[in-house]
């Protein structure tokens, strides 16, 4: 419920306006994310840091993490200085991509905390401190660029788009890290794809029509054609001027034809 609540609160508290298409985009984004969560498979149970380490060392996740890191560096050092002030997706994509590392770190630290209270020597394992450093760095980066987005862009647009991007990245990371696609049925696959397409449609409505003044009050006027239809005059006598100035010299007389 963070998407509609943030849009409503920003409208009342900050005086920011979200048009009808933006509200529809919020609703579609929330529906799509809910469908993806419903059809997402259950996480594979990981109870020890050794199992978490083996998951993090798998080639598929390492390649995925390398792609995310390369995308982060591209966004932070090249796209953000040039287009961050004008394109809302730049800063929010950085926050969402970094969120994949923060969620993975939280998952690992949760396992480490359980092991610590169970008497396991988790503080002696390097993975624990790597996860702590990764979590602090990722959360700091997310807060930094999220605040930049809130300073520049409309809050009613920032939170829904960030919610959609973050949810998509987190679900994708969880599927790759724990290999959840192996247990997915055909219905779950179709539901996940449909949910993702619904999210894309919601984001498109939010971003593409943010400056269009559309509401339930002025919807009939927007749909109505404002240009009046040409008036047909049914006169018996019509005087028509035939302009031959393009082909005739200026000194020649113009020709008028009288129809009765």
MISE-558021 format. One record per residue: chain; x, y, z of N, C-alpha, C in turn; residue in three letters. Coordinates in steps of 0.1 Angstrom, whole numbers, plus 5000, padded with zeros to 4 digits. Layout:
! residues N
chaine	nx	ny	nz	cax	cay	caz	cx	cy	cz	residu
A	X	Y	Z	X	Y	Z	X	Y	Z	ALA
...
***
This chain:
! residues 260
chaine	nx	ny	nz	cax	cay	caz	cx	cy	cz	residu
A	5008	4988	5000	5000	5000	5000	5009	5013	5000	UNK
A	5022	5011	4998	5030	5023	4999	5028	5032	4987	UNK
A	5025	5026	4975	5023	5035	4963	5011	5044	4964	UNK
A	4999	5039	4967	4987	5048	4968	4989	5057	4980	UNK
A	4994	5052	4991	4995	5061	5003	5005	5072	5001	UNK
A	5016	5070	4994	5026	5080	4991	5020	5091	4982	UNK
A	5012	5086	4972	5006	5095	4962	4996	5104	4969	UNK
A	4988	5098	4978	4977	5106	4985	4984	5116	4995	UNK
A	4994	5111	5003	5000	5120	5012	5008	5131	5006	UNK
A	5014	5129	4994	5021	5139	4987	5012	5149	4981	UNK
A	5000	5145	4978	4990	5154	4972	4984	5163	4983	UNK
A	4982	5158	4995	4976	5166	5006	4986	5174	5014	UNK
A	4998	5168	5016	5008	5174	5025	5017	5183	5017	UNK
A	5021	5179	5005	5031	5187	4997	5025	5195	4986	UNK
A	5012	5194	4984	5005	5201	4974	5008	5197	4960	UNK
A	5013	5185	4958	5017	5179	4945	5005	5172	4939	UNK
A	5003	5174	4926	4991	5169	4919	4994	5157	4911	UNK
A	4986	5147	4912	4987	5134	4904	4974	5133	4896	UNK
A	4976	5133	4883	4964	5133	4874	4958	5119	4874	UNK
A	4947	5118	4866	4939	5106	4865	4948	5094	4860	UNK
A	4955	5097	4850	4964	5086	4844	4975	5082	4854	UNK
A	4980	5092	4861	4990	5088	4872	4984	5079	4882	UNK
A	4972	5082	4887	4965	5074	4896	4963	5060	4891	UNK
A	4959	5059	4878	4957	5046	4872	4970	5039	4871	UNK
A	4981	5046	4868	4994	5040	4867	4998	5034	4881	UNK
A	4995	5042	4892	4998	5037	4905	4990	5024	4908	UNK
A	4978	5023	4904	4970	5012	4907	4975	5000	4899	UNK
A	4978	5002	4886	4983	4991	4878	4997	4986	4883	UNK
A	5005	4995	4888	5018	4991	4893	5016	4983	4905	UNK
A	5007	4987	4914	5005	4979	4926	4999	4965	4923	UNK
A	4990	4965	4913	4984	4952	4909	4994	4943	4903	UNK
A	5003	4948	4894	5013	4940	4888	5023	4935	4898	UNK
A	5027	4943	4908	5036	4938	4918	5030	4928	4927	UNK
A	5017	4929	4930	5010	4919	4938	5009	4906	4931	UNK
A	5006	4906	4918	5006	4894	4910	5019	4887	4909	UNK
A	5030	4895	4908	5043	4889	4908	5047	4883	4921	UNK
A	5043	4889	4932	5046	4883	4945	5038	4871	4947	UNK
A	5025	4871	4943	5017	4859	4945	5022	4847	4937	UNK
A	5027	4849	4925	5031	4838	4917	5046	4835	4918	UNK
A	5053	4843	4926	5068	4840	4928	5069	4828	4937	UNK
A	5079	4819	4934	5080	4807	4942	5086	4810	4955	UNK
A	5085	4800	4964	5090	4802	4978	5106	4801	4978	UNK
A	5111	4809	4987	5126	4809	4988	5131	4795	4992	UNK
A	5142	4791	4987	5149	4779	4991	5155	4782	5005	UNK
A	5153	4772	5014	5157	4774	5028	5172	4774	5029	UNK
A	5178	4784	5034	5192	4785	5037	5194	4789	5052	UNK
A	5200	4780	5059	5201	4781	5074	5215	4785	5079	UNK
A	5225	4783	5071	5239	4785	5076	5246	4795	5067	UNK
A	5257	4801	5072	5265	4810	5063	5272	4802	5053	UNK
A	5276	4789	5056	5282	4781	5046	5273	4779	5034	UNK
A	5261	4776	5036	5251	4775	5025	5250	4788	5017	UNK
A	5249	4799	5025	5248	4812	5018	5260	4815	5010	UNK
A	5272	4811	5015	5284	4814	5007	5284	4806	4994	UNK
A	5280	4793	4995	5279	4785	4983	5270	4791	4973	UNK
A	5259	4797	4977	5249	4803	4968	5255	4816	4962	UNK
A	5262	4824	4970	5268	4836	4964	5280	4833	4955	UNK
A	5286	4822	4956	5297	4818	4947	5293	4812	4934	UNK
A	5281	4809	4932	5276	4802	4920	5278	4811	4908	UNK
A	5282	4806	4896	5285	4814	4884	5274	4823	4880	UNK
A	5262	4817	4881	5250	4825	4876	5248	4838	4884	UNK
A	5249	4837	4897	5247	4849	4905	5259	4858	4904	UNK
A	5271	4853	4903	5283	4861	4901	5282	4869	4888	UNK
A	5277	4863	4877	5275	4870	4865	5264	4881	4866	UNK
A	5254	4878	4873	5243	4887	4875	5248	4899	4884	UNK
A	5255	4896	4894	5261	4907	4903	5270	4916	4895	UNK
A	5278	4910	4886	5288	4918	4878	5280	4927	4869	UNK
A	5269	4922	4863	5261	4931	4854	5255	4942	4862	UNK
A	5250	4939	4874	5244	4950	4882	5255	4960	4886	UNK
A	5267	4956	4890	5278	4965	4893	5282	4974	4882	UNK
A	5283	4968	4870	5286	4976	4858	5276	4986	4855	UNK
A	5263	4982	4856	5252	4991	4854	5252	5003	4864	UNK
A	5255	4999	4877	5256	5010	4887	5267	5020	4884	UNK
A	5279	5015	4880	5290	5024	4877	5286	5033	4865	UNK
A	5280	5027	4855	5276	5035	4843	5266	5046	4847	UNK
A	5256	5042	4856	5246	5052	4860	5252	5063	4868	UNK
A	5261	5059	4878	5266	5069	4888	5276	5078	4881	UNK
A	5285	5073	4873	5296	5081	4869	5294	5087	4855	UNK
A	5284	5082	4847	5282	5087	4833	5268	5094	4832	UNK
A	5258	5086	4835	5244	5091	4832	5239	5100	4843	UNK
A	5242	5098	4855	5237	5107	4866	5242	5121	4864	UNK
A	5255	5124	4862	5259	5138	4860	5253	5145	4848	UNK
A	5249	5137	4838	5244	5143	4826	5229	5144	4825	UNK
A	5222	5134	4830	5208	5133	4828	5200	5131	4841	UNK
A	5207	5131	4853	5201	5129	4865	5191	5140	4869	UNK
A	5194	5152	4865	5186	5164	4869	5173	5165	4860	UNK
A	5173	5157	4849	5161	5159	4840	5153	5146	4838	UNK
A	5159	5134	4841	5153	5121	4839	5151	5115	4853	UNK
A	5139	5112	4856	5136	5106	4869	5141	5092	4871	UNK
A	5142	5085	4860	5146	5071	4860	5161	5069	4864	UNK
A	5169	5078	4862	5184	5077	4864	5186	5074	4879	UNK
A	5182	5083	4888	5185	5082	4902	5177	5070	4908	UNK
A	5165	5068	4903	5157	5057	4909	5162	5043	4904	UNK
A	5168	5042	4892	5174	5030	4888	5186	5027	4896	UNK
A	5194	5037	4900	5205	5034	4909	5201	5029	4922	UNK
A	5191	5035	4928	5185	5030	4941	5180	5016	4940	UNK
A	5174	5013	4929	5168	4999	4927	5178	4989	4925	UNK
A	5188	4992	4917	5199	4982	4914	5207	4979	4927	UNK
A	5210	4990	4934	5218	4988	4946	5209	4980	4957	UNK
A	5196	4982	4955	5187	4974	4964	5189	4959	4963	UNK
A	5193	4954	4952	5196	4940	4951	5207	4935	4960	UNK
A	5217	4943	4962	5228	4940	4972	5224	4941	4986	UNK
A	5216	4951	4989	5211	4954	5003	5202	4942	5007	UNK
A	5193	4938	4998	5184	4927	5002	5192	4914	5004	UNK
A	5201	4911	4995	5209	4899	4997	5217	4900	5010	UNK
A	5222	4911	5013	5230	4913	5026	5221	4911	5038	UNK
A	5209	4916	5037	5200	4915	5049	5197	4900	5051	UNK
A	5195	4893	5040	5192	4878	5041	5204	4871	5047	UNK
A	5216	4874	5043	5228	4868	5049	5230	4872	5064	UNK
A	5227	4884	5067	5229	4889	5081	5219	4883	5090	UNK
A	5207	4881	5085	5196	4874	5093	5201	4860	5097	UNK
A	5207	4853	5087	5212	4840	5090	5224	4841	5100	UNK
A	5232	4851	5099	5243	4852	5108	5239	4856	5122	UNK
A	5228	4864	5123	5223	4867	5137	5217	4855	5143	UNK
A	5210	4847	5136	5204	4834	5141	5216	4825	5146	UNK
A	5226	4824	5138	5238	4816	5142	5245	4821	5154	UNK
A	5245	4835	5155	5252	4840	5167	5245	4837	5180	UNK
A	5232	4838	5180	5224	4834	5192	5224	4819	5194	UNK
A	5227	4811	5184	5228	4797	5185	5242	4792	5190	UNK
A	5251	4802	5192	5264	4798	5196	5274	4795	5185	UNK
A	5271	4798	5173	5280	4795	5162	5290	4807	5160	UNK
A	5303	4804	5156	5313	4814	5155	5311	4822	5142	UNK
A	5301	4830	5141	5298	4837	5129	5307	4849	5127	UNK
A	5312	4855	5139	5320	4867	5138	5334	4864	5133	UNK
A	5338	4851	5133	5351	4848	5127	5350	4845	5112	UNK
A	5338	4845	5106	5337	4842	5092	5338	4855	5084	UNK
A	5346	4856	5074	5347	4868	5066	5334	4872	5059	UNK
A	5325	4863	5056	5313	4866	5049	5304	4876	5058	UNK
A	5305	4874	5071	5297	4883	5080	5300	4897	5078	UNK
A	5313	4900	5078	5318	4914	5077	5316	4919	5063	UNK
A	5318	4911	5053	5315	4915	5039	5301	4919	5038	UNK
A	5292	4911	5044	5277	4915	5043	5274	4928	5050	UNK
A	5281	4930	5061	5279	4943	5069	5283	4955	5061	UNK
A	5295	4954	5055	5301	4965	5047	5292	4967	5034	UNK
A	5288	4956	5028	5279	4958	5016	5266	4964	5020	UNK
A	5260	4960	5031	5247	4966	5035	5248	4981	5038	UNK
A	5259	4985	5046	5260	4999	5049	5263	5007	5036	UNK
A	5271	5002	5027	5274	5010	5015	5262	5011	5006	UNK
A	5254	5000	5005	5242	5000	4996	5231	5009	5002	UNK
A	5229	5008	5015	5218	5017	5021	5222	5031	5020	UNK
A	5235	5035	5022	5239	5049	5021	5237	5054	5007	UNK
A	5241	5046	4997	5239	5050	4983	5224	5052	4980	UNK
A	5216	5043	4984	5202	5044	4982	5196	5056	4988	UNK
A	5199	5059	5000	5193	5071	5007	5198	5084	4999	UNK
A	5211	5084	4995	5216	5096	4988	5208	5099	4976	UNK
A	5207	5089	4967	5201	5091	4954	5186	5092	4955	UNK
A	5180	5086	4965	5165	5088	4967	5162	5102	4972	UNK
A	5171	5107	4980	5169	5121	4985	5171	5131	4973	UNK
A	5180	5128	4964	5182	5137	4953	5170	5136	4944	UNK
A	5164	5125	4942	5152	5124	4934	5140	5131	4940	UNK
A	5139	5131	4953	5128	5138	4960	5130	5153	4960	UNK
A	5142	5157	4959	5145	5172	4959	5142	5177	4945	UNK
A	5142	5169	4935	5141	5174	4921	5127	5171	4915	UNK
A	5122	5159	4917	5110	5154	4911	5098	5154	4920	UNK
A	5086	5152	4914	5074	5151	4922	5074	5138	4930	UNK
A	5070	5140	4943	5070	5128	4952	5060	5118	4947	UNK
A	5049	5122	4941	5038	5113	4937	5044	5104	4925	UNK
A	5054	5108	4919	5060	5100	4908	5072	5092	4913	UNK
A	5079	5098	4923	5092	5091	4928	5088	5078	4934	UNK
A	5079	5078	4944	5077	5066	4952	5071	5055	4944	UNK
A	5061	5057	4935	5056	5046	4927	5066	5040	4918	UNK
A	5074	5048	4911	5084	5043	4902	5094	5035	4909	UNK
A	5099	5041	4921	5109	5034	4929	5104	5021	4934	UNK
A	5091	5021	4938	5086	5008	4943	5085	4998	4933	UNK
A	5081	5001	4921	5080	4992	4910	5094	4986	4906	UNK
A	5104	4995	4904	5117	4991	4900	5124	4983	4911	UNK
A	5123	4987	4923	5129	4980	4935	5123	4966	4936	UNK
A	5110	4965	4935	5103	4952	4936	5107	4942	4925	UNK
A	5108	4947	4913	5112	4939	4902	5127	4934	4903	UNK
A	5136	4943	4908	5150	4939	4909	5151	4929	4921	UNK
A	5144	4931	4932	5145	4922	4943	5140	4908	4940	UNK
A	5129	4907	4933	5123	4894	4929	5133	4887	4919	UNK
A	5138	4895	4910	5148	4889	4900	5160	4883	4907	UNK
A	5165	4891	4917	5177	4887	4924	5174	4874	4933	UNK
A	5163	4874	4939	5159	4862	4947	5158	4850	4938	UNK
A	5152	4851	4926	5150	4840	4917	5164	4835	4913	UNK
A	5173	4844	4909	5186	4840	4905	5195	4834	4916	UNK
A	5194	4840	4928	5203	4836	4939	5199	4822	4944	UNK
A	5186	4820	4945	5181	4807	4951	5175	4798	4941	UNK
A	5177	4801	4928	5172	4792	4917	5158	4788	4918	UNK
A	5150	4798	4920	5135	4795	4923	5128	4791	4910	UNK
A	5134	4794	4898	5126	4791	4886	5125	4776	4884	UNK
A	5133	4768	4891	5132	4754	4889	5119	4748	4894	UNK
A	5114	4754	4904	5101	4749	4910	5089	4757	4905	UNK
A	5091	4766	4895	5079	4774	4891	5071	4765	4881	UNK
A	5058	4766	4882	5049	4760	4873	5045	4769	4861	UNK
A	5038	4764	4851	5035	4772	4840	5025	4783	4844	UNK
A	5016	4781	4853	5007	4791	4858	5015	4802	4865	UNK
A	5025	4798	4873	5034	4808	4880	5042	4817	4870	UNK
A	5047	4810	4860	5055	4817	4849	5046	4827	4842	UNK
A	5034	4823	4838	5025	4832	4831	5020	4843	4840	UNK
A	5018	4840	4853	5014	4851	4862	5025	4861	4864	UNK
A	5037	4856	4865	5048	4865	4867	5050	4874	4855	UNK
A	5049	4869	4843	5051	4877	4831	5040	4887	4830	UNK
A	5028	4883	4832	5016	4892	4832	5018	4903	4842	UNK
A	5022	4900	4854	5024	4910	4864	5035	4920	4860	UNK
A	5046	4915	4854	5057	4923	4850	5052	4933	4839	UNK
A	5044	4928	4829	5039	4936	4819	5029	4947	4824	UNK
A	5021	4943	4834	5013	4953	4841	5021	4964	4847	UNK
A	5032	4960	4854	5041	4970	4860	5046	4980	4849	UNK
A	5050	4974	4838	5056	4983	4827	5045	4993	4823	UNK
A	5033	4988	4821	5022	4997	4817	5019	5008	4827	UNK
A	5020	5004	4840	5017	5014	4851	5028	5025	4851	UNK
A	5041	5020	4849	5052	5030	4849	5051	5039	4837	UNK
A	5047	5033	4826	5045	5042	4814	5034	5052	4816	UNK
A	5023	5049	4822	5013	5059	4824	5018	5069	4834	UNK
A	5025	5065	4844	5030	5075	4854	5040	5085	4847	UNK
A	5049	5080	4839	5060	5088	4834	5056	5096	4821	UNK
A	5048	5089	4812	5046	5095	4799	5035	5106	4800	UNK
A	5025	5105	4809	5014	5115	4809	5014	5123	4822	UNK
A	5026	5125	4828	5026	5132	4841	5023	5147	4839	UNK
A	5025	5153	4827	5022	5167	4825	5008	5169	4819	UNK
A	5000	5159	4817	4987	5160	4810	4977	5163	4821	UNK
A	4969	5174	4819	4959	5178	4828	4946	5170	4826	UNK
A	4945	5158	4832	4934	5149	4830	4928	5146	4844	UNK
A	4915	5148	4846	4909	5144	4858	4895	5140	4855	UNK
A	4888	5135	4865	4874	5131	4863	4865	5143	4860	UNK
A	4868	5155	4865	4860	5166	4862	4861	5171	4848	UNK
A	4873	5172	4842	4875	5177	4829	4876	5166	4818	UNK
A	4874	5154	4822	4875	5143	4812	4866	5145	4800	UNK
A	4853	5148	4802	4845	5151	4790	4850	5162	4781	UNK
A	4855	5172	4786	4861	5183	4778	4873	5179	4771	UNK
A	4881	5170	4777	4894	5165	4771	4890	5156	4759	UNK
A	4880	5148	4761	4877	5138	4750	4869	5145	4739	UNK
A	4862	5156	4742	4854	5163	4732	4863	5171	4722	UNK
A	4860	5170	4710	4868	5178	4700	4865	5192	4701	UNK
A	4875	5201	4704	4873	5215	4706	4871	5223	4693	UNK
A	4876	5218	4682	4875	5225	4669	4861	5223	4664	UNK
A	4853	5234	4661	4840	5233	4655	4840	5228	4641	UNK
A	4829	5221	4638	4828	5216	4625	4826	5227	4615	UNK
A	4831	5225	4603	4829	5236	4593	4814	5238	4589	UNK
A	4810	5250	4588	4796	5254	4585	4794	5253	4570	UNK
A	4784	5246	4566	4780	5245	4551	4769	5255	4548	UNK
A	4772	5264	4539	4762	5274	4535	4755	5269	4523	UNK
A	4742	5268	4524	4734	5264	4513	4727	5276	4506	UNK
A	4736	5284	4500	4731	5296	4493	4729	5292	4478	UNK
A	4719	5298	4472	4717	5296	4458	4726	5304	4450	UNK
A	4730	5315	4455	4740	5324	4447	4753	5325	4456	UNK
A	4763	5319	4451	4776	5319	4457	4786	5326	4448	UNK
A	4793	5336	4453	4803	5343	4446	4817	5337	4450	UNK
A	4824	5331	4440	4836	5325	4443	4847	5333	4435	UNK
A	4858	5335	4443	4869	5342	4437	4880	5332	4433	UNK
A	4884	5333	4420	4894	5324	4415	4907	5332	4415	UNK
A	4916	5328	4423	4929	5335	4425	4939	5329	4416	UNK
A	4943	5336	4405	4953	5331	4396	4966	5339	4397	UNK
A	4968	5345	4409	4980	5353	4411	4993	5346	4410	UNK
A	4993	5332	4412	5005	5325	4411	5009	5322	4397	UNK
A	5000	5323	4388	5003	5320	4374	5002	5332	4365	UNK
A	4995	5342	4370	4992	5354	4362	4999	5366	4368	UNK
A	5003	5376	4360	5009	5388	4365	5000	5396	4374	UNK
A	5005	5405	4382	4997	5412	4392	4988	5422	4385	UNK
A	4992	5427	4372	4984	5437	4366	4971	5432	4359	UNK
A	4971	5418	4357	4959	5413	4351	4947	5412	4360	UNK
A	4935	5414	4355	4923	5414	4363	4920	5400	4368	UNK
A	4914	5400	4380	4909	5387	4386	4896	5383	4380	UNK
A	4893	5370	4380	4881	5365	4373	4872	5360	4384	UNK
A	4860	5364	4383	4849	5360	4393	4839	5352	4385	UNK
A	4834	5342	4391	4824	5333	4385	4812	5333	4394	UNK
A	4800	5335	4388	4788	5336	4395	4780	5324	4392	UNK
A	4776	5316	4403	4768	5304	4401	4754	5307	4406	UNK
A	4744	5302	4398	4730	5305	4402	4723	5291	4403	UNK
***
